[in-house]
Amino acid sequence: MSSPLLDMLKNAVQYCDRPLLLPILAVEHEVTKYKNRLIKADRKINKLQDATGQHEYRNLPVGNPLELDFPATTRTLNYENKRISICAQHFGNSLLALESIGSFQLQVKQHNEEVEEKIREL
């Protein structure tokens, strides 16, 4: 069975000896997934702006929002708002994960330097 994360790992096989590879790939997968969802939400909101004419672009026509299906329009806006909020939350979580990975990487580096120093002392 194939998955995006497994495919990413197969493509990075030359780095498999690095302990932080899998967490970094997992974060990259999450960021990509939610970036794509954010792009979809942006497209839907742009379509609604075009349909309603609710924008500040002088070169685009200004529509009449009263001619639209109000329940469908508000349903779409509410859904996309929820989608964007979830994306923002996942981006924040990804940032925290990257900070933790960076901190762990520094700890590993310091540990390795200490071990190398002890070896030299022998």
BANU-150735 format. One record per residue: residue number from 1; y, z, x of N, C-alpha, C, O, CB in turn; residue in three letters. Coordinates in pm, whole numbers, plus 50000, padded with zeros to 5 digits. Each point is the difference from the previous one (the first is absolute). Glycine has a CB too. Example, Ala and Ser with C-alpha at 12.3 -4.5 7.8 and 13.67 -1.06 7.14 Angstrom:
 pos n.north  n.up n.east ca.north ca.up ca.east c.north  c.up c.east o.north  o.up o.east cb.north cb.up cb.east code
   1   49431 50780  51319    50119 50000   49911   50120 50000  50090   49998 50066  50104    49885 50059   49707  ala
   2   50222 49803  50154    50119 50006   50082   50109 50073  49923   50111 50017  50051    49826 49768   50067  ser
***
This chain:
 pos n.north  n.up n.east ca.north ca.up ca.east c.north  c.up c.east o.north  o.up o.east cb.north cb.up cb.east code
   1   49883 50000  50084    50117 50000   49916   50124 50000  50089   50006 50070  50101    49870 50052   49714  met
   2   50222 49800  50146    50122 49986   50078   50115 50069  49928   50005 50005  49877    49913 49777   50221  ser
   3   50173 50271  49981    50121 50059   49946   50115 49964  50094   49975 49966  50115    49897 50227   49775  ser
   4   50252 49812  50061    50112 49967   50089   50005 50087  50125   50030 49951  50109    50097 49975   49691  pro
   5   49844 50203  50185    50004 50090   50115   49890 49967  50100   50022 50002  50121    50074 50176   49733  leu
   6   49784 49790  50095    49890 49961   50088   50032 49869  50071   49969 49985  50118    49868 50133   49730  leu
   7   50223 49789  50081    50040 49874   50063   50104 50024  50110   49993 49937  50106    49960 49943   49678  asp
   8   50142 50209  50190    50100 50033   50102   49934 50061  50123   50037 49970  50114    50135 50066   49707  met
   9   49729 50049  50156    49929 50064   50110   49923 49896  50081   49997 50007  50123    49985 50205   49744  leu
  10   49955 49694  50066    49926 49893   50070   50094 49915  50085   49963 49955  50108    49869 50040   49706  lys
  11   50290 49983  50136    50097 49919   50075   50060 50076  50118   50060 49939  50089    49991 49939   49702  asn
  12   49934 50253  50210    50057 50082   50108   49889 50061  50086   50018 50108  50057    50182 49942   49799  ala
  13   49686 49883  50152    49883 50056   50068   50029 50036  50146   49938 50092  50053    49917 49773   49795  val
  14   50237 50065  50217    50032 50030   50140   50067 50136  50016   50009 50051  50111    50014 49704   49930  gln
  15   50025 50304  49849    50066 50130   50007   49914 50113  49943   50049 50111  49981    50170 49770   50001  tyr
  16   49656 50093  49991    49914 50099   49935   49977 50126  50082   49953 50100  49947    49937 49712   49939  cys
  17   50142 50184  50242    49983 50119   50083   50118 50097  49986   49999 50107  50059    49866 49756   50102  asp
  18   50233 50100  49761    50120 50084   49982   49983 50083  49872   49981 49945  49892    50165 49885   50228  arg
  19   49861 50303  49894    49970 50087   49886   50096 49987  49882   49965 50036  49888    49937 50118   50275  pro
  20   50217 49798  49860    50098 49992   49891   50003 49864  49931   50083 49976  49913    50052 50192   50210  leu
  21   49774 49742  49917    49999 49866   49941   49979 50005  49849   50076 49939  49925    49837 49971   50291  leu
  22   49985 50161  49740    49969 50001   49857   50113 50059  49915   50035 49940  49898    49724 50081   50164  leu
  23   50300 50093  49977    50113 50049   49918   50119 49903  49998   50066 49985  49897    49861 50247   50157  pro
  24   50100 49703  50057    50110 49904   50005   49971 49880  49910   50088 49953  49929    49967 50120   50306  ile
  25   49821 49878  49770    49964 49887   49913   50005 50040  49853   50040 49920  49915    49814 49989   50267  leu
  26   50107 50214  49787    50006 50046   49861   50144 50004  49950   50029 49959  49888    49762 50178   50148  ala
  27   50300 49912  50047    50142 50005   49963   50053 49857  49985   50074 49970  49906    49956 50252   50215  val
  28   49934 49690  49972    50045 49861   49992   49952 49935  49871   50075 49926  49935    49923 50059   50315  glu
  29   49878 50043  49712    49945 49944   49876   50079 50050  49878   50033 49922  49911    49739 50066   50196  his
  30   50258 50142  49890    50077 50057   49889   50140 49940  49992   50047 49964  49892    49822 50248   50130  glu
  31   50197 49777  50091    50136 49945   50003   50000 49856  49949   50086 49961  49922    49973 50190   50272  val
  32   49843 49771  49851    49992 49860   49957   49973 49991  49850   50062 49920  49930    49853 50015   50298  thr
  33   49993 50148  49724    49965 49998   49857   50122 50032  49914   50028 49930  49902    49736 50137   50155  lys
  34   50309 50038  49978    50114 50039   49918   50122 49913  50024   50085 49989  49913    49827 50242   50090  tyr
  35   50097 49707  50113    50108 49903   50023   49981 49882  49905   50096 49952  49940    49924 50117   50304  lys
  36   49855 49884  49741    49973 49889   49910   50028 50037  49854   50049 49917  49924    49778 50000   50237  asn
  37   50141 50206  49801    50030 50044   49864   50151 50008  49977   50048 49969  49891    49736 50160   50104  arg
  38   50288 49913  50106    50145 50008   49990   50061 49860  49986   50096 49981  49925    49902 50230   50212  leu
  39   49947 49694  49934    50047 49860   49989   49978 49949  49858   50087 49933  49944    49861 50028   50301  ile
  40   49935 50069  49696    49972 49958   49862   50099 50062  49903   50049 49933  49909    49708 50042   50148  lys
  41   50272 50153  49961    50095 50068   49912   50138 49937  50013   50069 49981  49900    49801 50232   50119  ala
  42   50170 49754  50103    50130 49936   50023   50008 49866  49928   50103 49966  49942    49913 50150   50280  asp
  43   49877 49808  49783    49998 49869   49931   50017 50017  49849   50076 49927  49937    49776 49981   50244  arg
  44   50077 50191  49762    50011 50020   49855   50141 50045  49961   50055 49955  49899    49701 50105   50093  lys
  45   50301 50028  50088    50137 50046   49970   50098 49885  50015   50093 49988  49920    49849 50244   50157  ile
  46   50040 49683  50023    50087 49882   50015   49989 49908  49880   50100 49944  49955    49875 50072   50294  asn
  47   49903 49966  49698    49982 49916   49881   50073 50060  49880   50063 49929  49922    49715 49994   50166  lys
  48   50214 50210  49899    50072 50065   49890   50150 49986  50016   50072 49978  49902    49740 50184   50075  leu
  49   50237 49851  50146    50143 49982   50023   50043 49858  49965   50105 49980  49940    49887 50192   50242  gln
  50   49925 49730  49854    50033 49861   49966   50002 49981  49849   50089 49934  49946    49809 49988   50269  asp
  51   50002 50135  49717    49990 49983   49855   50114 50070  49926   50051 49948  49901    49701 50034   50123  ala
  52   50286 50135  50024    50105 50075   49931   50140 49961  50044   50098 50023  49929    49743 50164   50049  thr
  53   50168 49755  50140    50131 49968   50055   50069 50124  50054   50120 49998  50027    49898 49812   49815  gly
  54   49908 50298  50174    50055 50126   50049   49995 50002  50153   49914 50063  50061    50014 50055   49727  gln
  55   50166 49813  50270    50010 49991   50146   50146 49978  50035   50085 49982  49913    49679 49926   50109  his
  56   50262 50093  50107    50139 49982   50045   50019 49871  50079   50094 49988  50078    49931 50259   49927  glu
  57   49886 49658  49975    50009 49873   50071   50083 49902  49919   49968 49971  49885    49809 50070   50226  tyr
  58   50327 49909  49949    50091 49909   49928   49938 49862  49976   50038 49931  49906    50153 50191   50195  arg
  59   49714 49839  49985    49943 49866   49988   49882 49993  49903   49946 49892  49977    50128 50067   50255  asn
  60   49884 50155  49711    49889 50002   49904   50054 50019  49859   50101 50068  49981    49742 50024   50194  leu
  61   50090 49849  49728    50048 50015   49863   49987 50144  49950   49910 50074  50041    50028 49688   49917  pro
  62   50153 50274  49955    49996 50132   49938   49937 49982  49863   50053 49930  49914    50154 50152   50213  val
  63   49678 49984  49854    49928 49988   49873   50046 50102  49899   50092 50078  50025    49715 49834   50098  gly
  64   50129 50086  49764    50030 50095   49894   49880 50093  49984   49898 49959  49944    50256 49874   49937  asn
  65   49855 50290  50167    49886 50091   49992   49959 50035  49857   49888 50045  49976    50184 50046   50242  pro
  66   50018 49889  49687    49967 50030   49861   49902 49900  49940   49941 50026  49895    50283 50078   50082  leu
  67   49758 49783  50088    49907 49899   49952   49857 50024  50050   49908 49929  49961    50282 49908   50030  glu
  68   49792 50261  50096    49869 50028   50058   49918 50093  49911   50053 50066  49911    50044 49902   50316  leu
  69   49774 50035  49799    49910 50094   49935   50022 50137  50067   49948 50026  50109    49878 49790   49836  asp
  70   50250 50269  49988    50040 50128   50060   49880 50087  50038   49997 50050  50113    50212 49939   49753  phe
  71   49692 50032  50046    49886 50085   50039   49924 49945  50122   49961 50077  50088    50019 49993   49672  pro
  72   49999 49801  50244    49928 49941   50114   50081 50014  50129   49945 50028  50106    49942 49809   49739  ala
  73   50242 50144  50146    50087 50010   50117   50003 50143  50053   49989 50021  50121    50150 49790   49793  thr
  74   49877 50286  49998    50005 50139   50045   49863 50045  50050   49991 50080  50094    50194 49967   49744  thr
  75   49709 49904  50101    49864 50033   50047   49981 49950  50143   49947 50072  50085    49964 49916   49678  arg
  76   50132 49890  50264    49989 49943   50134   50084 50079  50099   49954 50031  50110    50004 49743   49791  thr
  77   50165 50259  50061    50086 50079   50089   49941 50137  50030   50002 50045  50115    50196 49834   49792  leu
  78   49749 50186  49991    49939 50132   50021   49878 49991  50091   49983 50084  50089    50099 49987   49686  asn
  79   49835 49829  50203    49880 49983   50083   50039 49973  50146   49943 50060  50091    49930 49853   49709  tyr
  80   50222 49998  50221    50040 49967   50137   50068 50119  50067   49985 50020  50120    50041 49739   49813  glu
  81   50048 50320  49991    50060 50121   50054   49890 50095  50049   50010 50059  50108    50189 49915   49737  asn
  82   49697 50041  50075    49887 50084   50039   49933 49945  50125   49968 50075  50092    49996 49991   49667  lys
  83   50015 49803  50244    49937 49936   50116   50082 50024  50128   49944 50032  50105    49957 49793   49741  arg
  84   50230 50159  50144    50087 50020   50116   49996 50146  50045   50000 50028  50120    50150 49784   49802  ile
  85   49847 50280  49983    49992 50143   50035   49871 50032  50074   50000 50074  50097    50140 49981   49703  ser
  86   49750 49889  50153    49871 50021   50067   50002 49940  50140   49949 50061  50094    49934 49938   49683  ile
  87   50174 49883  50237    50011 49937   50132   50082 50088  50095   49961 50020  50115    50022 49752   49779  cys
  88   50128 50281  50057    50084 50086   50084   49924 50124  50044   50011 50043  50114    50193 49874   49767  ala
  89   49718 50139  50029    49920 50118   50034   49897 49965  50107   49980 50077  50094    50054 50014   49674  gln
  90   49900 49796  50218    49899 49960   50099   50064 49967  50135   49942 50030  50104    49916 49882   49709  his
  91   50261 50028  50186    50069 49975   50126   50035 50132  50069   49988 50012  50122    50104 49771   49786  phe
  92   49952 50314  50014    50030 50132   50056   49876 50065  50059   50005 50060  50108    50180 49965   49727  gly
  93   49703 49965  50093    49874 50055   50051   49956 49929  50128   49949 50063  50092    49985 49998   49673  asn
  94   50086 49809  50239    49964 49924   50119   50084 50042  50119   49951 50010  50113    49981 49797   49743  ser
  95   50196 50219  50119    50088 50046   50108   49953 50136  50053   49998 50022  50121    50194 49852   49776  leu
  96   49770 50216  50013    49948 50130   50043   49871 49983  50081   49979 50068  50100    50124 50039   49697  leu
  97   49811 49802  50159    49876 49976   50073   50029 49946  50140   49937 50041  50097    49943 49914   49686  ala
  98   50215 49953  50227    50035 49946   50132   50059 50108  50091   49973 50002  50120    50068 49773   49774  leu
  99   50039 50313  50049    50055 50111   50079   49888 50091  50050   50004 50045  50115    50209 49945   49752  glu
 100   49688 50036  50049    49886 50082   50042   49919 49931  50108   49957 50063  50096    50034 50037   49676  ser
 101   49989 49770  50213    49927 49923   50101   50075 50005  50133   49939 50020  50105    49966 49828   49715  ile
 102   50226 50135  50174    50081 50005   50123   49992 50136  50066   49990 50009  50122    50163 49821   49781  gly
 103   49851 50275  50018    49990 50136   50054   49864 50022  50065   49990 50057  50109    50170 50025   49714  ser
 104   49734 49873  50109    49866 50015   50056   49986 49920  50129   49938 50046  50096    49970 49987   49673  phe
 105   50152 49849  50233    49994 49916   50121   50066 50072  50118   49949 49994  50112    50054 49798   49745  gln
 106   50109 50275  50119    50067 50076   50106   49912 50116  50048   49994 50029  50120    50229 49909   49783  leu
 107   49711 50128  50004    49910 50110   50038   49884 49949  50086   49963 50063  50098    50099 50058   49690  gln
 108   49883 49765  50175    49890 49941   50078   50049 49963  50140   49932 50025  50099    49960 49887   49689  val
 109   50226 50030  50219    50056 49961   50130   50021 50123  50088   49965 49998  50118    50148 49805   49775  lys
 110   49943 50303  50051    50023 50123   50076   49867 50060  50046   49989 50046  50114    50221 49997   49756  gln
 111   49691 49956  50043    49868 50053   50036   49940 49919  50115   49947 50057  50095    50019 50022   49669  his
 112   50042 49789  50226    49947 49913   50105   50070 50025  50134   49936 50000  50105    50007 49828   49721  asn
 113   50188 50192  50169    50074 50028   50123   49956 50134  50060   49987 50011  50122    50209 49857   49791  glu
 114   49782 50232  50003    49952 50129   50050   49862 49989  50063   49974 50058  50105    50161 50055   49717  glu
 115   49777 49811  50114    49865 49980   50055   50007 49928  50133   49931 50038  50095    49973 49955   49672  val
 116   50178 49902  50241    50015 49926   50126   50054 50090  50110   49958 49990  50115    50080 49800   49756  glu
 117   50056 50298  50095    50056 50094   50098   49893 50096  50050   49994 50027  50120    50231 49957   49768  glu
 118   49692 50067  50025    49893 50090   50039   49898 49930  50089   49946 50059  50094    50087 50068   49694  lys
 119   49940 49748  50181    49906 49922   50082   50056 49981  50140   49927 50011  50099    49987 49872   49697  ile
 120   50215 50088  50213    50063 49982   50131   49996 50129  50081   49986 49997  50123    50163 49826   49780  arg
 121   49863 50291  50029    49998 50128   50069   49862 50033  50058   49989 50077  50096    50192 49999   49751  glu
 122   49716 49865  50096    49866 50024   50050   49983 49925  50129   49893 50006  50061    50017 50027   49709  leu
***
